[in-house]
Amino acid sequence: MQRKIKELYLQFQIIGAALKKIAELTRQDLNEEGATISIINKWVLNNRADMEKLAKEQEVDL
């Protein structure tokens, strides 16, 4: 279980970094369509907090 949580956390970090990079590269398009970079940043922060909470509950060192 601990290994799986660590693997999921690593995958989440990769996805979060990719989303942030996509947001940076397409900032103009996102803003023109009414979406904002803050939506992506909020998603990343919320999911990171959830993963860290799960790890703490399962006593996994990230």
N, C-alpha and C positions, 0 to 999 in steps of 0.2 A: 504494500500500500504506500509506504514512504517513497519508494522508487517511482511509482506511478505519479504521485503528487509532484515530485521533482521534475519528472518528464513533462507533465502538463504545464507546470510553471514555466519551464524553458520554452515550450511551444508557444505559450501565451506571450512571453517576452518577444519572441521572433515576430509573431503576428502583430503585436502592438507597434514594434519598430517599423514594420512594413507599412502599416496603416498611417503612421506619422509621416513616413517618407512620401507615400502617395499623396497625402494631404498637402505637403509642402510643394510637391511637383505640380499639383493641380489646383493650387490655392485660388487662382483667378477664376477657373471654371467653377469651383465649389462656391465661391462667394457670389458669382453671377446667378447660380441656381438657387440661392437662398440658404444653402447649407453652410455651416461654418466649421472651422478647424476645431473650435471648442467642443463640438459634438463628438468628434473622434477622440480628442483628449479626455473628455469626460468618460467615454466608454473604456478607454485604456485604464484610467485611474480607478474606476469602479471595479473592473475585473481584476486588476492587480490587488486591490483591497480584499476582494472575495477570495482570491487564491491564497493570499497571505493569512487570512483568517482560517481557512481550511488547513493550511500547513501548521498553524499554531495549535489548532484543535487536535491534530493528529501527531503533534510533537515532531514535526519534520523541520530540519534546518535547511533553509533555502540559501 
